[in-house]
Every structure is written in C-alpha cells, then in structure tokens.
Amino acid sequence: MLKQDLVKTISKESKLKRKKSSKVFDLVFEMIAKDLKKKRSTNIENFGEFRIVRQKMKIESNKNNQLSIIPPKDIIEFKTNIDKSE
C-alpha cells in the first residue's frame, strides 16, 4: 500500500479533504520519527509498536573467504499488536 492510498482512505473515511488528510498522515509519522530519534518507542493502540533495537556486531565472510566486520547499529523494529482472530 502506498502513501497516496492511505491518504485517499483517510480522506474518504474522515470526510477531510485530501490535502488535510495528507498533512495528518505526515504529522503522525513525524511524531513517530521524533520519538525514535530520542530512542523512545511509539505504541499505537490496535496497530503496533515502533522501537529502536541495537543490532549486535557481526562478522561475515564473502565468497572469497574474506572476513568483514559489520559494526553494531540501531535499527527500527515494528511489531504489530493487531488481534488477527477478529
């Protein structure tokens, strides 16, 4: 699903104009991004949780048997909390 599809659905369901729906959509994701930059998680009820997770250092080898060290890094993880039984 694309952003424009979500904005269209928001507009239709909320009776807001598309421009206003697009601003609401952008604002929600700006708020999520701000929380993630502060290393906090964001939980949206009946949807899911966005959080920062520290990925461990990895040592990998390529096809030439050369080792590469991949340093630890923060990644964004999303875990749904939608009840699939409904």
PDB file with SEQRES, HELIX, SHEET and CRYST1 records, atoms N, CA, C and O in Angstrom:
SEQRES   1 A   86  MET LEU LYS GLN ASP LEU VAL LYS THR ILE SER LYS GLU          
SEQRES   2 A   86  SER LYS LEU LYS ARG LYS LYS SER SER LYS VAL PHE ASP          
SEQRES   3 A   86  LEU VAL PHE GLU MET ILE ALA LYS ASP LEU LYS LYS LYS          
SEQRES   4 A   86  ARG SER THR ASN ILE GLU ASN PHE GLY GLU PHE ARG ILE          
SEQRES   5 A   86  VAL ARG GLN LYS MET LYS ILE GLU SER ASN LYS ASN ASN          
SEQRES   6 A   86  GLN LEU SER ILE ILE PRO PRO LYS ASP ILE ILE GLU PHE          
SEQRES   7 A   86  LYS THR ASN ILE ASP LYS SER GLU                              
HELIX    1 AA1 LYS A    3  SER A   14  1                                  12    
HELIX    2 AA2 ARG A   18  LYS A   37  1                                  20    
SHEET    1 AA1 3 THR A  42  ILE A  44  0                                        
SHEET    2 AA1 3 GLY A  48  GLN A  55 -1                                        
SHEET    3 AA1 3 LYS A  73  THR A  80 -1                                        
SHEET    1 AA2 2 LYS A  58  SER A  61  0                                        
SHEET    2 AA2 2 LEU A  67  ILE A  70 -1                                        
CRYST1    1.000    1.000    1.000  90.00  90.00  90.00 P 1           1          
ATOM      1  N   MET A   1       0.845  -1.171   0.000  1.00  0.00           N  
ATOM      2  CA  MET A   1       0.000   0.000   0.000  1.00  0.00           C  
ATOM      3  C   MET A   1       0.893   1.238   0.000  1.00  0.00           C  
ATOM      4  O   MET A   1       1.876   1.304   0.738  1.00  0.00           O  
ATOM      5  N   LEU A   2       0.553   2.188  -0.810  1.00  0.00           N  
ATOM      6  CA  LEU A   2       1.322   3.423  -0.928  1.00  0.00           C  
ATOM      7  C   LEU A   2       0.731   4.525  -0.057  1.00  0.00           C  
ATOM      8  O   LEU A   2      -0.421   4.453   0.372  1.00  0.00           O  
ATOM      9  N   LYS A   3       1.546   5.543   0.192  1.00  0.00           N  
ATOM     10  CA  LYS A   3       1.093   6.679   0.992  1.00  0.00           C  
ATOM     11  C   LYS A   3      -0.171   7.282   0.394  1.00  0.00           C  
ATOM     12  O   LYS A   3      -1.109   7.598   1.126  1.00  0.00           O  
ATOM     13  N   GLN A   4      -0.209   7.446  -0.923  1.00  0.00           N  
ATOM     14  CA  GLN A   4      -1.370   8.067  -1.559  1.00  0.00           C  
ATOM     15  C   GLN A   4      -2.635   7.229  -1.351  1.00  0.00           C  
ATOM     16  O   GLN A   4      -3.733   7.780  -1.267  1.00  0.00           O  
ATOM     17  N   ASP A   5      -2.491   5.910  -1.267  1.00  0.00           N  
ATOM     18  CA  ASP A   5      -3.638   5.044  -0.990  1.00  0.00           C  
ATOM     19  C   ASP A   5      -4.155   5.265   0.428  1.00  0.00           C  
ATOM     20  O   ASP A   5      -5.362   5.334   0.657  1.00  0.00           O  
ATOM     21  N   LEU A   6      -3.225   5.376   1.375  1.00  0.00           N  
ATOM     22  CA  LEU A   6      -3.613   5.628   2.764  1.00  0.00           C  
ATOM     23  C   LEU A   6      -4.272   6.992   2.915  1.00  0.00           C  
ATOM     24  O   LEU A   6      -5.286   7.121   3.602  1.00  0.00           O  
ATOM     25  N   VAL A   7      -3.704   8.005   2.278  1.00  0.00           N  
ATOM     26  CA  VAL A   7      -4.265   9.360   2.346  1.00  0.00           C  
ATOM     27  C   VAL A   7      -5.669   9.369   1.746  1.00  0.00           C  
ATOM     28  O   VAL A   7      -6.574  10.003   2.287  1.00  0.00           O  
ATOM     29  N   LYS A   8      -5.843   8.678   0.651  1.00  0.00           N  
ATOM     30  CA  LYS A   8      -7.158   8.595  -0.006  1.00  0.00           C  
ATOM     31  C   LYS A   8      -8.189   7.953   0.933  1.00  0.00           C  
ATOM     32  O   LYS A   8      -9.318   8.431   1.045  1.00  0.00           O  
ATOM     33  N   THR A   9      -7.789   6.874   1.599  1.00  0.00           N  
ATOM     34  CA  THR A   9      -8.682   6.191   2.534  1.00  0.00           C  
ATOM     35  C   THR A   9      -8.997   7.071   3.738  1.00  0.00           C  
ATOM     36  O   THR A   9     -10.148   7.141   4.168  1.00  0.00           O  
ATOM     37  N   ILE A  10      -7.980   7.746   4.287  1.00  0.00           N  
ATOM     38  CA  ILE A  10      -8.201   8.663   5.410  1.00  0.00           C  
ATOM     39  C   ILE A  10      -9.183   9.746   4.999  1.00  0.00           C  
ATOM     40  O   ILE A  10     -10.109  10.065   5.745  1.00  0.00           O  
ATOM     41  N   SER A  11      -8.986  10.303   3.835  1.00  0.00           N  
ATOM     42  CA  SER A  11      -9.851  11.362   3.320  1.00  0.00           C  
ATOM     43  C   SER A  11     -11.293  10.876   3.189  1.00  0.00           C  
ATOM     44  O   SER A  11     -12.232  11.563   3.591  1.00  0.00           O  
ATOM     45  N   LYS A  12     -11.449   9.708   2.632  1.00  0.00           N  
ATOM     46  CA  LYS A  12     -12.782   9.147   2.401  1.00  0.00           C  
ATOM     47  C   LYS A  12     -13.494   8.830   3.718  1.00  0.00           C  
ATOM     48  O   LYS A  12     -14.664   9.171   3.895  1.00  0.00           O  
ATOM     49  N   GLU A  13     -12.784   8.179   4.637  1.00  0.00           N  
ATOM     50  CA  GLU A  13     -13.382   7.751   5.903  1.00  0.00           C  
ATOM     51  C   GLU A  13     -13.653   8.912   6.855  1.00  0.00           C  
ATOM     52  O   GLU A  13     -14.626   8.881   7.609  1.00  0.00           O  
ATOM     53  N   SER A  14     -12.806   9.929   6.826  1.00  0.00           N  
ATOM     54  CA  SER A  14     -12.930  11.041   7.775  1.00  0.00           C  
ATOM     55  C   SER A  14     -13.657  12.246   7.202  1.00  0.00           C  
ATOM     56  O   SER A  14     -13.946  13.203   7.920  1.00  0.00           O  
ATOM     57  N   LYS A  15     -13.952  12.201   5.915  1.00  0.00           N  
ATOM     58  CA  LYS A  15     -14.614  13.317   5.213  1.00  0.00           C  
ATOM     59  C   LYS A  15     -13.741  14.577   5.192  1.00  0.00           C  
ATOM     60  O   LYS A  15     -14.249  15.691   5.063  1.00  0.00           O  
ATOM     61  N   LEU A  16     -12.425  14.387   5.320  1.00  0.00           N  
ATOM     62  CA  LEU A  16     -11.487  15.503   5.202  1.00  0.00           C  
ATOM     63  C   LEU A  16     -11.028  15.603   3.755  1.00  0.00           C  
ATOM     64  O   LEU A  16     -11.045  14.619   3.015  1.00  0.00           O  
ATOM     65  N   LYS A  17     -10.619  16.804   3.361  1.00  0.00           N  
ATOM     66  CA  LYS A  17     -10.054  16.962   2.022  1.00  0.00           C  
ATOM     67  C   LYS A  17      -8.705  16.248   1.976  1.00  0.00           C  
ATOM     68  O   LYS A  17      -8.051  16.055   3.001  1.00  0.00           O  
ATOM     69  N   ARG A  18      -8.307  15.864   0.770  1.00  0.00           N  
ATOM     70  CA  ARG A  18      -7.055  15.099   0.617  1.00  0.00           C  
ATOM     71  C   ARG A  18      -5.848  15.851   1.150  1.00  0.00           C  
ATOM     72  O   ARG A  18      -4.969  15.250   1.768  1.00  0.00           O  
ATOM     73  N   LYS A  19      -5.792  17.156   0.920  1.00  0.00           N  
ATOM     74  CA  LYS A  19      -4.643  17.942   1.380  1.00  0.00           C  
ATOM     75  C   LYS A  19      -4.549  17.885   2.906  1.00  0.00           C  
ATOM     76  O   LYS A  19      -3.462  17.734   3.463  1.00  0.00           O  
ATOM     77  N   LYS A  20      -5.689  18.005   3.570  1.00  0.00           N  
ATOM     78  CA  LYS A  20      -5.725  17.959   5.033  1.00  0.00           C  
ATOM     79  C   LYS A  20      -5.370  16.544   5.523  1.00  0.00           C  
ATOM     80  O   LYS A  20      -4.635  16.385   6.498  1.00  0.00           O  
ATOM     81  N   SER A  21      -5.894  15.536   4.842  1.00  0.00           N  
ATOM     82  CA  SER A  21      -5.591  14.147   5.202  1.00  0.00           C  
ATOM     83  C   SER A  21      -4.100  13.858   5.052  1.00  0.00           C  
ATOM     84  O   SER A  21      -3.517  13.149   5.872  1.00  0.00           O  
ATOM     85  N   SER A  22      -3.490  14.402   4.015  1.00  0.00           N  
ATOM     86  CA  SER A  22      -2.062  14.221   3.792  1.00  0.00           C  
ATOM     87  C   SER A  22      -1.252  14.867   4.914  1.00  0.00           C  
ATOM     88  O   SER A  22      -0.250  14.308   5.360  1.00  0.00           O  
ATOM     89  N   LYS A  23      -1.683  16.043   5.368  1.00  0.00           N  
ATOM     90  CA  LYS A  23      -0.993  16.717   6.475  1.00  0.00           C  
ATOM     91  C   LYS A  23      -1.097  15.897   7.757  1.00  0.00           C  
ATOM     92  O   LYS A  23      -0.123  15.780   8.501  1.00  0.00           O  
ATOM     93  N   VAL A  24      -2.279  15.326   8.018  1.00  0.00           N  
ATOM     94  CA  VAL A  24      -2.469  14.487   9.204  1.00  0.00           C  
ATOM     95  C   VAL A  24      -1.547  13.266   9.132  1.00  0.00           C  
ATOM     96  O   VAL A  24      -0.880  12.923  10.109  1.00  0.00           O  
ATOM     97  N   PHE A  25      -1.519  12.628   7.985  1.00  0.00           N  
ATOM     98  CA  PHE A  25      -0.661  11.458   7.776  1.00  0.00           C  
ATOM     99  C   PHE A  25       0.803  11.814   8.031  1.00  0.00           C  
ATOM    100  O   PHE A  25       1.501  11.107   8.758  1.00  0.00           O  
ATOM    101  N   ASP A  26       1.264  12.912   7.431  1.00  0.00           N  
ATOM    102  CA  ASP A  26       2.656  13.347   7.604  1.00  0.00           C  
ATOM    103  C   ASP A  26       2.963  13.664   9.059  1.00  0.00           C  
ATOM    104  O   ASP A  26       4.039  13.329   9.555  1.00  0.00           O  
ATOM    105  N   LEU A  27       2.025  14.308   9.747  1.00  0.00           N  
ATOM    106  CA  LEU A  27       2.221  14.675  11.147  1.00  0.00           C  
ATOM    107  C   LEU A  27       2.387  13.434  12.022  1.00  0.00           C  
ATOM    108  O   LEU A  27       3.254  13.402  12.895  1.00  0.00           O  
ATOM    109  N   VAL A  28       1.570  12.428  11.795  1.00  0.00           N  
ATOM    110  CA  VAL A  28       1.665  11.192  12.580  1.00  0.00           C  
ATOM    111  C   VAL A  28       3.058  10.576  12.433  1.00  0.00           C  
ATOM    112  O   VAL A  28       3.675  10.187  13.425  1.00  0.00           O  
ATOM    113  N   PHE A  29       3.548  10.488  11.203  1.00  0.00           N  
ATOM    114  CA  PHE A  29       4.861   9.872  11.002  1.00  0.00           C  
ATOM    115  C   PHE A  29       6.007  10.775  11.452  1.00  0.00           C  
ATOM    116  O   PHE A  29       7.073  10.274  11.810  1.00  0.00           O  
ATOM    117  N   GLU A  30       5.814  12.082  11.443  1.00  0.00           N  
ATOM    118  CA  GLU A  30       6.819  12.988  12.018  1.00  0.00           C  
ATOM    119  C   GLU A  30       6.926  12.758  13.518  1.00  0.00           C  
ATOM    120  O   GLU A  30       8.025  12.744  14.072  1.00  0.00           O  
ATOM    121  N   MET A  31       5.783  12.576  14.177  1.00  0.00           N  
ATOM    122  CA  MET A  31       5.779  12.335  15.623  1.00  0.00           C  
ATOM    123  C   MET A  31       6.467  11.011  15.954  1.00  0.00           C  
ATOM    124  O   MET A  31       7.225  10.933  16.921  1.00  0.00           O  
ATOM    125  N   ILE A  32       6.213   9.982  15.168  1.00  0.00           N  
ATOM    126  CA  ILE A  32       6.871   8.691  15.373  1.00  0.00           C  
ATOM    127  C   ILE A  32       8.378   8.845  15.183  1.00  0.00           C  
ATOM    128  O   ILE A  32       9.162   8.326  15.978  1.00  0.00           O  
ATOM    129  N   ALA A  33       8.783   9.553  14.136  1.00  0.00           N  
ATOM    130  CA  ALA A  33      10.211   9.760  13.853  1.00  0.00           C  
ATOM    131  C   ALA A  33      10.895  10.527  14.985  1.00  0.00           C  
ATOM    132  O   ALA A  33      12.020  10.194  15.360  1.00  0.00           O  
ATOM    133  N   LYS A  34      10.234  11.546  15.533  1.00  0.00           N  
ATOM    134  CA  LYS A  34      10.820  12.316  16.643  1.00  0.00           C  
ATOM    135  C   LYS A  34      11.056  11.429  17.854  1.00  0.00           C  
ATOM    136  O   LYS A  34      12.114  11.499  18.480  1.00  0.00           O  
ATOM    137  N   ASP A  35      10.069  10.588  18.191  1.00  0.00           N  
ATOM    138  CA  ASP A  35      10.238   9.682  19.324  1.00  0.00           C  
ATOM    139  C   ASP A  35      11.379   8.696  19.082  1.00  0.00           C  
ATOM    140  O   ASP A  35      12.163   8.417  19.989  1.00  0.00           O  
ATOM    141  N   LEU A  36      11.471   8.177  17.875  1.00  0.00           N  
ATOM    142  CA  LEU A  36      12.534   7.219  17.572  1.00  0.00           C  
ATOM    143  C   LEU A  36      13.907   7.878  17.620  1.00  0.00           C  
ATOM    144  O   LEU A  36      14.879   7.246  18.034  1.00  0.00           O  
ATOM    145  N   LYS A  37      13.999   9.135  17.204  1.00  0.00           N  
ATOM    146  CA  LYS A  37      15.280   9.850  17.278  1.00  0.00           C  
ATOM    147  C   LYS A  37      15.713  10.044  18.723  1.00  0.00           C  
ATOM    148  O   LYS A  37      16.907  10.115  19.014  1.00  0.00           O  
ATOM    149  N   LYS A  38      14.737  10.129  19.635  1.00  0.00           N  
ATOM    150  CA  LYS A  38      15.033  10.261  21.064  1.00  0.00           C  
ATOM    151  C   LYS A  38      15.219   8.894  21.719  1.00  0.00           C  
ATOM    152  O   LYS A  38      15.296   8.785  22.943  1.00  0.00           O  
ATOM    153  N   LYS A  39      15.289   7.844  20.880  1.00  0.00           N  
ATOM    154  CA  LYS A  39      15.488   6.464  21.341  1.00  0.00           C  
ATOM    155  C   LYS A  39      14.320   5.957  22.187  1.00  0.00           C  
ATOM    156  O   LYS A  39      14.498   5.118  23.070  1.00  0.00           O  
ATOM    157  N   ARG A  40      13.128   6.476  21.907  1.00  0.00           N  
ATOM    158  CA  ARG A  40      11.934   6.002  22.604  1.00  0.00           C  
ATOM    159  C   ARG A  40      11.083   5.183  21.641  1.00  0.00           C  
ATOM    160  O   ARG A  40      11.183   5.326  20.423  1.00  0.00           O  
ATOM    161  N   SER A  41      10.265   4.343  22.199  1.00  0.00           N  
ATOM    162  CA  SER A  41       9.359   3.571  21.348  1.00  0.00           C  
ATOM    163  C   SER A  41       8.027   4.312  21.235  1.00  0.00           C  
ATOM    164  O   SER A  41       7.694   5.157  22.066  1.00  0.00           O  
ATOM    165  N   THR A  42       7.285   3.978  20.200  1.00  0.00           N  
ATOM    166  CA  THR A  42       5.966   4.550  19.984  1.00  0.00           C  
ATOM    167  C   THR A  42       4.995   3.404  19.792  1.00  0.00           C  
ATOM    168  O   THR A  42       5.158   2.578  18.894  1.00  0.00           O  
ATOM    169  N   ASN A  43       3.982   3.363  20.647  1.00  0.00           N  
ATOM    170  CA  ASN A  43       2.986   2.309  20.571  1.00  0.00           C  
ATOM    171  C   ASN A  43       1.669   2.919  20.124  1.00  0.00           C  
ATOM    172  O   ASN A  43       1.151   3.831  20.769  1.00  0.00           O  
ATOM    173  N   ILE A  44       1.127   2.421  19.024  1.00  0.00           N  
ATOM    174  CA  ILE A  44      -0.157   2.885  18.519  1.00  0.00           C  
ATOM    175  C   ILE A  44      -1.155   1.761  18.769  1.00  0.00           C  
ATOM    176  O   ILE A  44      -1.055   0.680  18.189  1.00  0.00           O  
ATOM    177  N   GLU A  45      -2.113   2.036  19.640  1.00  0.00           N  
ATOM    178  CA  GLU A  45      -3.090   1.030  20.035  1.00  0.00           C  
ATOM    179  C   GLU A  45      -3.806   0.443  18.819  1.00  0.00           C  
ATOM    180  O   GLU A  45      -4.155   1.163  17.884  1.00  0.00           O  
ATOM    181  N   ASN A  46      -4.014  -0.846  18.845  1.00  0.00           N  
ATOM    182  CA  ASN A  46      -4.662  -1.597  17.758  1.00  0.00           C  
ATOM    183  C   ASN A  46      -3.906  -1.509  16.435  1.00  0.00           C  
ATOM    184  O   ASN A  46      -4.491  -1.700  15.369  1.00  0.00           O  
ATOM    185  N   PHE A  47      -2.621  -1.225  16.502  1.00  0.00           N  
ATOM    186  CA  PHE A  47      -1.804  -1.196  15.289  1.00  0.00           C  
ATOM    187  C   PHE A  47      -0.467  -1.868  15.547  1.00  0.00           C  
ATOM    188  O   PHE A  47      -0.208  -2.958  15.035  1.00  0.00           O  
ATOM    189  N   GLY A  48       0.396  -1.216  16.349  1.00  0.00           N  
ATOM    190  CA  GLY A  48       1.691  -1.812  16.632  1.00  0.00           C  
ATOM    191  C   GLY A  48       2.642  -0.860  17.312  1.00  0.00           C  
ATOM    192  O   GLY A  48       2.285   0.267  17.653  1.00  0.00           O  
ATOM    193  N   GLU A  49       3.863  -1.333  17.503  1.00  0.00           N  
ATOM    194  CA  GLU A  49       4.896  -0.569  18.204  1.00  0.00           C  
ATOM    195  C   GLU A  49       6.126  -0.417  17.319  1.00  0.00           C  
ATOM    196  O   GLU A  49       6.625  -1.384  16.743  1.00  0.00           O  
ATOM    197  N   PHE A  50       6.602   0.822  17.225  1.00  0.00           N  
ATOM    198  CA  PHE A  50       7.871   1.127  16.570  1.00  0.00           C  
ATOM    199  C   PHE A  50       8.885   1.333  17.683  1.00  0.00           C  
ATOM    200  O   PHE A  50       8.614   2.056  18.642  1.00  0.00           O  
ATOM    201  N   ARG A  51      10.052   0.705  17.567  1.00  0.00           N  
ATOM    202  CA  ARG A  51      11.074   0.900  18.593  1.00  0.00           C  
ATOM    203  C   ARG A  51      12.464   0.756  17.994  1.00  0.00           C  
ATOM    204  O   ARG A  51      12.651   0.175  16.925  1.00  0.00           O  
ATOM    205  N   ILE A  52      13.436   1.307  18.721  1.00  0.00           N  
ATOM    206  CA  ILE A  52      14.841   1.218  18.338  1.00  0.00           C  
ATOM    207  C   ILE A  52      15.438  -0.010  19.016  1.00  0.00           C  
ATOM    208  O   ILE A  52      15.288  -0.202  20.223  1.00  0.00           O  
ATOM    209  N   VAL A  53      16.110  -0.830  18.235  1.00  0.00           N  
ATOM    210  CA  VAL A  53      16.764  -2.031  18.752  1.00  0.00           C  
ATOM    211  C   VAL A  53      18.227  -1.975  18.326  1.00  0.00           C  
ATOM    212  O   VAL A  53      18.538  -1.656  17.178  1.00  0.00           O  
ATOM    213  N   ARG A  54      19.114  -2.288  19.255  1.00  0.00           N  
ATOM    214  CA  ARG A  54      20.545  -2.306  18.958  1.00  0.00           C  
ATOM    215  C   ARG A  54      20.907  -3.636  18.320  1.00  0.00           C  
ATOM    216  O   ARG A  54      20.738  -4.692  18.930  1.00  0.00           O  
ATOM    217  N   GLN A  55      21.403  -3.583  17.098  1.00  0.00           N  
ATOM    218  CA  GLN A  55      21.829  -4.790  16.393  1.00  0.00           C  
ATOM    219  C   GLN A  55      23.287  -5.066  16.765  1.00  0.00           C  
ATOM    220  O   GLN A  55      24.115  -4.155  16.742  1.00  0.00           O  
ATOM    221  N   LYS A  56      23.598  -6.296  17.100  1.00  0.00           N  
ATOM    222  CA  LYS A  56      24.951  -6.661  17.522  1.00  0.00           C  
ATOM    223  C   LYS A  56      25.938  -6.598  16.355  1.00  0.00           C  
ATOM    224  O   LYS A  56      25.560  -6.619  15.183  1.00  0.00           O  
ATOM    225  N   MET A  57      27.212  -6.520  16.725  1.00  0.00           N  
ATOM    226  CA  MET A  57      28.274  -6.578  15.724  1.00  0.00           C  
ATOM    227  C   MET A  57      28.249  -7.957  15.062  1.00  0.00           C  
ATOM    228  O   MET A  57      27.997  -8.971  15.713  1.00  0.00           O  
ATOM    229  N   LYS A  58      28.514  -7.970  13.765  1.00  0.00           N  
ATOM    230  CA  LYS A  58      28.532  -9.238  13.028  1.00  0.00           C  
ATOM    231  C   LYS A  58      29.871  -9.398  12.322  1.00  0.00           C  
ATOM    232  O   LYS A  58      30.492  -8.424  11.897  1.00  0.00           O  
ATOM    233  N   ILE A  59      30.292 -10.630  12.211  1.00  0.00           N  
ATOM    234  CA  ILE A  59      31.465 -10.955  11.401  1.00  0.00           C  
ATOM    235  C   ILE A  59      30.973 -11.892  10.304  1.00  0.00           C  
ATOM    236  O   ILE A  59      30.458 -12.976  10.577  1.00  0.00           O  
ATOM    237  N   GLU A  60      31.139 -11.457   9.068  1.00  0.00           N  
ATOM    238  CA  GLU A  60      30.659 -12.239   7.929  1.00  0.00           C  
ATOM    239  C   GLU A  60      31.800 -12.506   6.967  1.00  0.00           C  
ATOM    240  O   GLU A  60      32.777 -11.760   6.906  1.00  0.00           O  
ATOM    241  N   SER A  61      31.654 -13.575   6.226  1.00  0.00           N  
ATOM    242  CA  SER A  61      32.653 -13.855   5.186  1.00  0.00           C  
ATOM    243  C   SER A  61      31.961 -13.825   3.832  1.00  0.00           C  
ATOM    244  O   SER A  61      30.804 -14.222   3.696  1.00  0.00           O  
ATOM    245  N   ASN A  62      32.697 -13.345   2.834  1.00  0.00           N  
ATOM    246  CA  ASN A  62      32.135 -13.308   1.483  1.00  0.00           C  
ATOM    247  C   ASN A  62      32.611 -14.529   0.701  1.00  0.00           C  
ATOM    248  O   ASN A  62      33.245 -15.423   1.261  1.00  0.00           O  
ATOM    249  N   LYS A  63      32.306 -14.562  -0.582  1.00  0.00           N  
ATOM    250  CA  LYS A  63      32.648 -15.743  -1.388  1.00  0.00           C  
ATOM    251  C   LYS A  63      34.150 -15.958  -1.547  1.00  0.00           C  
ATOM    252  O   LYS A  63      34.570 -17.052  -1.926  1.00  0.00           O  
ATOM    253  N   ASN A  64      34.971 -14.945  -1.268  1.00  0.00           N  
ATOM    254  CA  ASN A  64      36.432 -15.076  -1.348  1.00  0.00           C  
ATOM    255  C   ASN A  64      37.045 -15.416   0.006  1.00  0.00           C  
ATOM    256  O   ASN A  64      38.260 -15.335   0.181  1.00  0.00           O  
ATOM    257  N   ASN A  65      36.202 -15.797   0.962  1.00  0.00           N  
ATOM    258  CA  ASN A  65      36.627 -16.118   2.324  1.00  0.00           C  
ATOM    259  C   ASN A  65      37.298 -14.948   3.034  1.00  0.00           C  
ATOM    260  O   ASN A  65      38.130 -15.150   3.920  1.00  0.00           O  
ATOM    261  N   GLN A  66      36.949 -13.759   2.658  1.00  0.00           N  
ATOM    262  CA  GLN A  66      37.435 -12.579   3.369  1.00  0.00           C  
ATOM    263  C   GLN A  66      36.411 -12.223   4.443  1.00  0.00           C  
ATOM    264  O   GLN A  66      35.203 -12.256   4.207  1.00  0.00           O  
ATOM    265  N   LEU A  67      36.915 -11.887   5.612  1.00  0.00           N  
ATOM    266  CA  LEU A  67      36.027 -11.540   6.716  1.00  0.00           C  
ATOM    267  C   LEU A  67      35.703 -10.050   6.693  1.00  0.00           C  
ATOM    268  O   LEU A  67      36.564  -9.212   6.427  1.00  0.00           O  
ATOM    269  N   SER A  68      34.469  -9.750   6.970  1.00  0.00           N  
ATOM    270  CA  SER A  68      34.028  -8.361   7.092  1.00  0.00           C  
ATOM    271  C   SER A  68      33.417  -8.180   8.468  1.00  0.00           C  
ATOM    272  O   SER A  68      32.633  -9.009   8.933  1.00  0.00           O  
ATOM    273  N   ILE A  69      33.786  -7.088   9.107  1.00  0.00           N  
ATOM    274  CA  ILE A  69      33.207  -6.766  10.408  1.00  0.00           C  
ATOM    275  C   ILE A  69      32.133  -5.712  10.181  1.00  0.00           C  
ATOM    276  O   ILE A  69      32.396  -4.636   9.644  1.00  0.00           O  
ATOM    277  N   ILE A  70      30.936  -6.038  10.596  1.00  0.00           N  
ATOM    278  CA  ILE A  70      29.824  -5.095  10.491  1.00  0.00           C  
ATOM    279  C   ILE A  70      29.578  -4.566  11.899  1.00  0.00           C  
ATOM    280  O   ILE A  70      29.183  -5.324  12.784  1.00  0.00           O  
ATOM    281  N   PRO A  71      29.810  -3.270  12.114  1.00  0.00           N  
ATOM    282  CA  PRO A  71      29.692  -2.711  13.458  1.00  0.00           C  
ATOM    283  C   PRO A  71      28.245  -2.734  13.962  1.00  0.00           C  
ATOM    284  O   PRO A  71      27.304  -2.813  13.172  1.00  0.00           O  
ATOM    285  N   PRO A  72      28.082  -2.663  15.285  1.00  0.00           N  
ATOM    286  CA  PRO A  72      26.724  -2.617  15.830  1.00  0.00           C  
ATOM    287  C   PRO A  72      26.020  -1.342  15.367  1.00  0.00           C  
ATOM    288  O   PRO A  72      26.655  -0.313  15.135  1.00  0.00           O  
ATOM    289  N   LYS A  73      24.708  -1.431  15.239  1.00  0.00           N  
ATOM    290  CA  LYS A  73      23.953  -0.251  14.824  1.00  0.00           C  
ATOM    291  C   LYS A  73      22.531  -0.344  15.350  1.00  0.00           C  
ATOM    292  O   LYS A  73      22.039  -1.422  15.685  1.00  0.00           O  
ATOM    293  N   ASP A  74      21.892   0.799  15.411  1.00  0.00           N  
ATOM    294  CA  ASP A  74      20.496   0.867  15.822  1.00  0.00           C  
ATOM    295  C   ASP A  74      19.610   0.683  14.602  1.00  0.00           C  
ATOM    296  O   ASP A  74      19.854   1.269  13.547  1.00  0.00           O  
ATOM    297  N   ILE A  75      18.580  -0.137  14.756  1.00  0.00           N  
ATOM    298  CA  ILE A  75      17.616  -0.333  13.679  1.00  0.00           C  
ATOM    299  C   ILE A  75      16.208  -0.091  14.228  1.00  0.00           C  
ATOM    300  O   ILE A  75      15.973  -0.191  15.432  1.00  0.00           O  
ATOM    301  N   ILE A  76      15.293   0.225  13.339  1.00  0.00           N  
ATOM    302  CA  ILE A  76      13.899   0.413  13.728  1.00  0.00           C  
ATOM    303  C   ILE A  76      13.184  -0.916  13.557  1.00  0.00           C  
ATOM    304  O   ILE A  76      13.258  -1.554  12.507  1.00  0.00           O  
ATOM    305  N   GLU A  77      12.497  -1.312  14.603  1.00  0.00           N  
ATOM    306  CA  GLU A  77      11.742  -2.559  14.570  1.00  0.00           C  
ATOM    307  C   GLU A  77      10.263  -2.231  14.735  1.00  0.00           C  
ATOM    308  O   GLU A  77       9.900  -1.360  15.525  1.00  0.00           O  
ATOM    309  N   PHE A  78       9.421  -2.923  13.995  1.00  0.00           N  
ATOM    310  CA  PHE A  78       7.977  -2.754  14.130  1.00  0.00           C  
ATOM    311  C   PHE A  78       7.374  -4.088  14.515  1.00  0.00           C  
ATOM    312  O   PHE A  78       7.654  -5.114  13.894  1.00  0.00           O  
ATOM    313  N   LYS A  79       6.546  -4.065  15.543  1.00  0.00           N  
ATOM    314  CA  LYS A  79       5.861  -5.275  15.975  1.00  0.00           C  
ATOM    315  C   LYS A  79       4.374  -4.964  16.039  1.00  0.00           C  
ATOM    316  O   LYS A  79       3.948  -4.063  16.762  1.00  0.00           O  
ATOM    317  N   THR A  80       3.593  -5.715  15.279  1.00  0.00           N  
ATOM    318  CA  THR A  80       2.158  -5.472  15.251  1.00  0.00           C  
ATOM    319  C   THR A  80       1.496  -5.956  16.535  1.00  0.00           C  
ATOM    320  O   THR A  80       1.940  -6.931  17.142  1.00  0.00           O  
ATOM    321  N   ASN A  81       0.440  -5.275  16.939  1.00  0.00           N  
ATOM    322  CA  ASN A  81      -0.350  -5.749  18.074  1.00  0.00           C  
ATOM    323  C   ASN A  81      -1.819  -5.873  17.673  1.00  0.00           C  
ATOM    324  O   ASN A  81      -2.721  -5.751  18.502  1.00  0.00           O  
ATOM    325  N   ILE A  82      -2.032  -6.118  16.388  1.00  0.00           N  
ATOM    326  CA  ILE A  82      -3.380  -6.325  15.878  1.00  0.00           C  
ATOM    327  C   ILE A  82      -3.804  -7.750  16.206  1.00  0.00           C  
ATOM    328  O   ILE A  82      -3.056  -8.702  15.984  1.00  0.00           O  
ATOM    329  N   ASP A  83      -5.003  -7.879  16.731  1.00  0.00           N  
ATOM    330  CA  ASP A  83      -5.547  -9.200  17.033  1.00  0.00           C  
ATOM    331  C   ASP A  83      -6.013  -9.835  15.732  1.00  0.00           C  
ATOM    332  O   ASP A  83      -7.000  -9.393  15.144  1.00  0.00           O  
ATOM    333  N   LYS A  84      -5.322 -10.852  15.284  1.00  0.00           N  
ATOM    334  CA  LYS A  84      -5.623 -11.485  13.995  1.00  0.00           C  
ATOM    335  C   LYS A  84      -6.850 -12.386  14.045  1.00  0.00           C  
ATOM    336  O   LYS A  84      -7.320 -12.848  13.005  1.00  0.00           O  
ATOM    337  N   SER A  85      -7.371 -12.639  15.234  1.00  0.00           N  
ATOM    338  CA  SER A  85      -8.530 -13.521  15.353  1.00  0.00           C  
ATOM    339  C   SER A  85      -9.843 -12.809  15.045  1.00  0.00           C  
ATOM    340  O   SER A  85     -10.881 -13.457  14.909  1.00  0.00           O  
ATOM    341  N   GLU A  86      -9.807 -11.488  14.934  1.00  0.00           N  
ATOM    342  CA  GLU A  86     -11.043 -10.730  14.670  1.00  0.00           C  
ATOM    343  C   GLU A  86     -11.430 -10.787  13.225  1.00  0.00           C  
ATOM    344  O   GLU A  86     -12.441 -10.204  12.834  1.00  0.00           O  
TER     345      GLU A  86                                                      
END                                                                             
